[in-house]
Amino acid sequence: MGNRQADIDFTFQRPTTVRGLLELLTPAGWSAEERPGYISYMINDADDMHEWYDSTPDRLNAVLAELDSAANLPFTVALNIYHPQGGTGGMLMFFAQRREVSFLPTIDRRSIPDAPQFTDLAWYLAALVPPLLWAGLEGYEAREDPN
């Protein structure tokens, strides 16, 4: 599939939280458990170091509290999410001030059946947009680049 990159950029009417979006996405089939017994998250700090951390589902509340803490509000944070029924997942990245959030399909990326070199962005949009409306979704931009 080469080095194609796809992402969906979401814009919200007001700041959101990692916990808030995960609570909306969970009933739609998404989980913070990207594989059984395993969650991973990222915090970008003042030194611009994108530090990834591994944890277990029993620590999810503590992880969400850390990602949503006021101390991390100026920084980018991310949580990997997975849709077991869809067999795919990716990184949910929250930018400073939390009105802009990106989803990158990095875990078992779904492709278009008759064009496997392209990401099935329509599937991801159908799985993400309806629950995110409840968080004040204002708009989105989906794209795929060959690089």
Secondary structure, DSSP 4 states (H G I P E B T S, - for coil): -TT-EEEEEEEESS---HHHHHHHHGGGT-BS-SBTTBEEEEEE-TT--EEEEEE-GGGHHHHHHHHTSGGGTTS-EEEEEEETTTTEEEEEEE-GGGSEEEEEEEES--EETTEEEEE-HHHHHHHHHHHHGGGTEEEEEEEEE--
